[in-house]
Each structure stands twice: as structure tokens, then as C-alpha cells.
């Protein structure tokens, strides 16, 4: 009797273990088991660019891609960790770092078409540091493959939110100055009560598309485009369509800051010194917020697959 009970106990334990194994794993291929959720740790490298009030392309200035100038492209890099559910959905935490820039003098060859944008002569650059949480959706992986192997290529969509920091700067006399403390559009001045100082750390909306390629059971490669929708028009420190009275800088800034601000708030005189200050055109366009985007190649290592 004891032998029968012992044998039965062994069978029950084996069945329980087998059931647990089947619930936790499924066959990835003839060499690996796959968890329903696996993790991917990786790094990325690529380029970053922006669309702001400054620079752009020939003409009067257009929306999005029509006003993009690829000469402003700068390098970017990042690291990420994602949790991948059955190759269908992936939740990704990522840090991205790069730089954006734009300058009106890039329009010199098409100055006659820019209705004063070239002569405005403003410029900026800013480092970008961003943390984002985004969801990847892989539509091809929702179909049943039965005994067929899933495709190595998987296009996907990206949506999420990020938290980023920026610090627009401009160069004067060989020195780069942070523009936000100079309040070049009168932010915080009582004479302009509707102009509030902007924060250098803000939330953005992340959206994009990509394609994943399965190099091996342990490595994935990705190529993706991600756009950031911003809630600020001050990525380049330029937004409003008018210039303030430069004498006000003396009332709100230190003497050193005021001296720099009076040179940076408008720079048209550096291009056309013969024209009077009263001929200055619009400074910016408050109707559209700024944005930035990246193209990146990613390489990730899979964590969670187990050998059979």
C-alpha cells in the first residue's frame, strides 16, 4: 500500500510540475522555451532633429516635414528596458539623450523667399535628456501561426509619454548663454502680464513607428522613428510675434544679464545694420508649439528565454 501511495505521489508531482511548466513556458524553437513575458535590454544610436520657429526651409514657413532642414541633424543615443508579452505587446522604459539646434542664417541661399526669417538672424541649440514610457503594438503577431514560424520582421506602432529637460542657448562673442534666465520675450515682466516664464523640465507625448528584426533567439534589432509632441513653444526660446522694449531688461535682470539680453533679444542689426530698429519683423509664431524627433537603430538582448 505504501509503495502504491508513493508511486501515486510521484505521478501527481510529475503531472503538477508538467502542468506548471506548460503554463509558464511555450516552445520558441527546438532549442529554447519562451516565457509569456520576456525582457529585452538594449542600447540605441541615431539622429535627432527639431521643428521650431527658427531656421527651416525656403518660403514663408510651413508645417512639419515641409519646413524641416536636415542640416540641423545632430546625434542621439539611448538605453532601454522593455517587457514583451508574446511578441504582441511591449511596455518600454527608455532614456534618450541628444541635441537639437536651428539657426536663421541657414536660410542665406534662399533669403529672398523667407519674408524676413533670414534677416531675423536668431539661433539656438539645446541638449535633450528624456525618459519615456511607451507601448509597442505588433499587429502581425496577433494572428495564429500554428506550426509556422512567426516572421522575423515585425512592424509596430509606438505611443506613450515622456519627461524631458532642455536648455536653449545662443552664442554671442564666442560664449554660449542660457536664454531662459534672460527672459528675452518679457516673461515675468509686469509690463507683459500674459507672458509667463517657461519650465526647462516638461512632459511630452511620444508617438512613432518602427520595425523589429529577430537576429537570433537572444538578440533583436529595431529601426524606428519617434516624434515628440510638446506642450511648449519655447524649445528654441522663441514664441511670440513681437519684440519687447529692451530698456526693460535693466529693471528685471542684473547689469551683466541685461547687457547680454539687449544683444540677444533681436539680432537683425547684425545682418542689416543700415535698417532702423522699427523695421523689425515678427519674432516668432505663437500658433504652433515646437517639436523634436529621432531616428534610431536599436540592438537588444533577450532576457527570459531558457534552453530546453
C-alpha positions as CSV (number, residue, x, y, z in Angstrom):
1,X,0.0,0.0,0.0
2,X,2.8,2.4,0.9
3,X,4.5,1.6,-2.4
4,X,1.3,2.4,-4.3
5,X,0.8,5.7,-2.4
6,X,4.4,6.6,-3.1
7,X,4.1,5.8,-6.8
8,X,0.8,7.8,-6.9
9,X,2.5,10.8,-5.2
10,X,5.3,10.7,-7.7
11,X,2.9,10.7,-10.6
12,X,0.9,13.6,-9.1
13,X,4.0,15.6,-8.5
14,X,5.3,14.9,-12.0
15,X,1.9,15.9,-13.5
16,X,1.8,19.1,-11.4
17,X,5.3,20.0,-12.5
18,X,4.4,19.3,-16.1
19,X,1.3,21.4,-15.9
20,X,3.2,24.3,-14.3
21,X,5.9,24.1,-17.0
22,X,3.3,24.2,-19.7
23,X,1.5,27.1,-18.1
24,X,4.7,29.1,-17.8
25,X,6.6,28.2,-21.0
26,X,5.8,27.5,-24.6
27,X,8.1,26.3,-27.3
28,X,10.1,29.0,-29.0
29,X,12.0,26.6,-31.3
30,X,13.8,23.3,-31.0
31,X,16.4,24.8,-28.6
32,X,14.5,27.3,-26.4
33,X,11.5,27.6,-24.2
34,X,9.8,31.1,-24.2
35,X,8.1,32.7,-21.2
36,X,4.9,34.5,-22.0
37,X,6.7,37.6,-20.9
38,X,10.4,38.2,-21.7
39,X,12.5,41.2,-21.2
40,X,14.8,43.0,-23.6
41,X,17.7,45.2,-22.5
42,X,19.3,47.3,-25.2
43,X,21.0,50.4,-26.5
44,X,20.3,52.8,-29.4
45,X,22.0,55.3,-31.5
46,X,20.8,57.6,-34.2
47,X,20.0,61.2,-35.1
48,X,17.7,63.9,-33.6
49,X,16.2,67.0,-35.2
50,X,13.5,69.6,-34.4
51,X,10.9,71.8,-35.8
52,X,10.7,75.2,-34.2
53,X,10.2,78.9,-35.1
54,X,13.9,79.2,-36.2
55,X,15.6,78.1,-39.4
56,X,13.5,75.9,-41.6
57,X,13.4,75.9,-45.4
58,X,12.7,78.3,-48.2
59,X,9.4,80.2,-48.3
60,X,7.2,81.6,-45.6
61,X,7.5,78.6,-43.3
62,X,5.4,75.5,-43.4
63,X,4.1,72.9,-41.0
64,X,6.1,69.8,-40.1
65,X,8.1,68.0,-42.7
66,X,7.8,70.8,-45.3
67,X,9.8,73.1,-43.2
68,X,12.4,70.6,-42.0
69,X,16.1,71.3,-42.6
70,X,18.2,68.2,-42.4
71,X,21.4,70.3,-41.9
72,X,20.3,70.7,-38.3
73,X,20.5,67.0,-37.6
74,X,22.5,66.0,-34.5
75,X,23.5,62.6,-33.0
76,X,21.5,60.9,-30.2
77,X,21.8,57.8,-28.2
78,X,19.8,55.9,-25.5
79,X,19.3,52.8,-23.4
80,X,16.0,50.9,-22.8
81,X,14.4,48.0,-21.0
82,X,11.1,46.5,-22.2
83,X,8.8,43.8,-21.2
84,X,7.5,41.8,-24.2
85,X,4.2,39.9,-24.0
86,X,4.2,37.1,-26.5
87,X,5.8,39.4,-29.1
88,X,2.4,41.2,-29.4
89,X,2.7,44.0,-26.9
90,X,5.8,45.5,-25.3
91,X,6.0,48.1,-22.5
92,X,9.2,50.1,-22.8
93,X,11.1,52.3,-20.4
94,X,13.8,54.3,-22.3
95,X,16.3,57.1,-21.7
96,X,17.2,59.2,-24.8
97,X,19.9,61.8,-24.9
98,X,20.8,64.2,-27.8
99,X,20.9,67.7,-29.0
100,X,18.7,69.9,-31.2
101,X,19.6,73.2,-32.9
102,X,18.3,75.7,-35.5
103,X,19.5,79.0,-36.9
104,X,18.1,81.5,-39.3
105,X,21.4,82.0,-41.1
106,X,21.0,78.6,-42.7
107,X,18.5,80.3,-45.0
108,X,21.1,82.6,-46.6
109,X,20.9,81.0,-50.0
110,X,17.1,81.4,-50.1
111,X,16.9,84.7,-48.2
112,X,14.8,86.4,-50.8
113,X,11.9,83.9,-50.2
114,X,11.8,83.8,-46.4
115,X,10.0,87.1,-45.8
116,X,12.4,88.3,-43.2
117,X,13.2,85.0,-41.4
118,X,16.8,85.0,-42.6
119,X,17.3,88.7,-41.6
120,X,15.8,87.9,-38.1
121,X,19.1,86.1,-37.5
122,X,18.2,84.2,-34.3
123,X,19.6,80.8,-33.4
124,X,19.7,78.3,-30.6
125,X,21.0,74.9,-29.5
126,X,19.8,72.7,-26.6
127,X,20.8,69.4,-25.1
128,X,17.9,67.0,-24.6
129,X,17.6,64.4,-21.8
130,X,14.4,62.4,-21.9
131,X,12.8,59.5,-20.0
132,X,9.8,57.9,-21.7
133,X,7.3,55.1,-21.0
134,X,5.8,53.8,-24.2
135,X,3.7,50.9,-25.5
136,X,4.7,48.9,-28.6
137,X,1.9,47.2,-30.6
138,X,3.0,44.5,-33.1
139,X,-0.1,43.8,-35.3
140,X,1.3,40.9,-37.3
141,X,1.9,38.9,-34.1
142,X,-1.8,38.8,-33.2
143,X,-2.5,36.2,-35.9
144,X,-2.1,32.5,-35.2
145,X,0.8,30.8,-36.8
146,X,0.1,27.2,-35.7
147,X,3.1,25.2,-36.8
148,X,4.5,28.0,-39.0
149,X,7.3,30.1,-37.6
150,X,6.4,33.8,-37.0
151,X,8.0,36.3,-39.3
152,X,11.4,37.7,-38.4
153,X,10.3,41.2,-39.3
154,X,7.6,42.8,-37.2
155,X,6.4,46.4,-37.9
156,X,5.0,48.1,-34.9
157,X,3.4,51.3,-33.6
158,X,4.6,53.3,-30.5
159,X,2.6,55.5,-28.2
160,X,3.4,56.9,-24.8
161,X,4.6,59.8,-22.7
162,X,7.9,61.3,-21.7
163,X,9.5,63.7,-19.4
164,X,12.3,65.8,-20.9
165,X,14.7,68.6,-20.0
166,X,16.1,71.2,-22.3
167,X,18.1,74.4,-22.0
168,X,18.1,76.7,-25.1
169,X,21.4,78.6,-25.6
170,X,22.7,81.2,-28.1
171,X,26.2,82.2,-28.9
172,X,27.5,85.7,-28.5
173,X,31.1,86.7,-28.8
174,X,32.3,83.1,-28.6
175,X,30.3,82.4,-25.4
176,X,27.1,80.3,-25.2
177,X,24.4,81.9,-22.9
178,X,21.4,80.1,-21.5
179,X,18.4,82.0,-22.8
180,X,15.6,81.1,-20.3
181,X,17.1,83.3,-17.5
182,X,17.4,86.3,-19.8
183,X,13.6,86.4,-20.4
184,X,14.0,87.7,-23.9
185,X,10.3,88.0,-24.5
186,X,9.5,89.7,-21.2
187,X,8.4,86.6,-19.4
188,X,7.5,87.6,-15.8
189,X,7.7,91.3,-16.5
190,X,4.7,93.2,-15.1
191,X,4.5,95.1,-18.4
192,X,3.6,91.8,-20.1
193,X,1.3,90.1,-17.5
194,X,0.3,87.3,-20.0
195,X,3.9,86.2,-20.6
196,X,4.8,83.6,-18.0
197,X,8.3,82.0,-17.5
198,X,8.6,78.6,-19.0
199,X,9.9,75.5,-17.3
200,X,13.0,73.6,-18.5
201,X,11.5,70.2,-17.5
202,X,8.3,69.2,-19.2
203,X,6.1,66.4,-20.3
204,X,5.7,65.3,-23.9
205,X,3.7,62.9,-26.0
206,X,5.5,60.1,-27.8
207,X,4.4,58.5,-31.0
208,X,6.1,56.7,-33.8
209,X,6.6,53.6,-35.9
210,X,9.3,51.0,-36.2
211,X,10.3,47.6,-37.4
212,X,11.8,44.8,-35.3
213,X,14.1,42.1,-36.8
214,X,14.8,38.9,-34.9
215,X,18.5,38.3,-35.4
216,X,18.6,35.2,-33.2
217,X,16.7,33.8,-30.2
218,X,18.8,36.1,-28.0
219,X,19.0,39.3,-30.0
220,X,16.6,41.7,-31.7
221,X,17.3,44.8,-33.9
222,X,15.0,47.7,-34.3
223,X,14.8,50.7,-36.6
224,X,12.3,53.3,-35.6
225,X,11.1,56.9,-35.9
226,X,9.7,58.6,-32.8
227,X,8.1,62.0,-32.7
228,X,7.6,64.1,-29.6
229,X,4.6,66.5,-29.4
230,X,5.5,69.3,-26.9
231,X,3.3,71.5,-24.7
232,X,5.7,74.4,-25.1
233,X,6.7,76.8,-27.9
234,X,9.9,77.6,-26.2
235,X,12.2,74.8,-27.1
236,X,14.1,77.5,-29.1
237,X,13.3,80.3,-26.7
238,X,11.2,82.0,-29.4
239,X,7.4,82.1,-29.5
240,X,5.7,85.5,-29.6
241,X,5.3,87.6,-32.6
242,X,6.6,90.9,-31.2
243,X,9.8,92.3,-29.6
244,X,9.8,93.9,-26.2
245,X,11.2,97.2,-25.1
246,X,14.9,96.4,-24.5
247,X,15.2,99.1,-21.8
248,X,13.1,96.8,-19.5
249,X,15.9,94.3,-19.1
250,X,17.6,96.8,-16.8
251,X,14.6,96.6,-14.4
252,X,14.5,92.8,-14.0
253,X,18.0,91.5,-14.7
254,X,21.4,92.0,-13.3
255,X,23.5,94.5,-15.2
256,X,25.6,91.7,-16.8
257,X,22.4,89.8,-17.8
258,X,20.8,92.9,-19.2
259,X,23.8,93.7,-21.3
260,X,23.7,90.2,-22.9
261,X,19.9,90.2,-23.2
262,X,19.9,93.5,-25.1
263,X,22.2,92.0,-27.7
264,X,20.4,88.6,-28.0
265,X,16.7,89.6,-27.9
266,X,17.0,90.8,-31.6
267,X,19.9,90.2,-33.9
268,X,18.7,91.6,-37.2
269,X,21.1,94.5,-37.0
270,X,24.0,92.1,-37.4
271,X,22.7,91.3,-40.9
272,X,21.2,94.6,-41.9
273,X,22.7,97.4,-39.7
274,X,21.5,100.1,-42.1
275,X,17.8,99.4,-41.3
276,X,16.2,101.1,-38.3
277,X,15.0,99.1,-35.4
278,X,11.4,100.0,-36.2
279,X,11.6,97.8,-39.3
280,X,12.0,94.6,-37.3
281,X,9.6,91.9,-38.5
282,X,7.8,89.2,-36.4
283,X,10.0,87.4,-33.8
284,X,8.1,84.1,-33.7
285,X,4.8,82.3,-34.3
286,X,2.8,81.5,-31.2
287,X,0.2,79.5,-33.1
288,X,2.2,76.2,-33.2
289,X,4.2,74.5,-30.5
290,X,7.7,73.2,-31.1
291,X,8.6,69.5,-31.5
292,X,11.5,67.2,-31.9
293,X,12.0,63.7,-33.2
294,X,14.6,60.9,-33.6
295,X,15.5,58.1,-36.0
296,X,17.3,55.4,-34.1
297,X,18.8,51.9,-34.6
298,X,18.4,49.7,-31.5
299,X,20.1,46.4,-30.5
300,X,18.6,44.4,-27.7
301,X,19.4,41.3,-25.7
302,X,16.6,39.0,-24.7
303,X,16.3,38.0,-21.0
304,X,13.9,35.2,-20.0
305,X,14.3,32.5,-22.7
306,X,15.5,29.2,-21.4
307,X,17.3,26.3,-23.2
308,X,15.3,23.1,-23.5
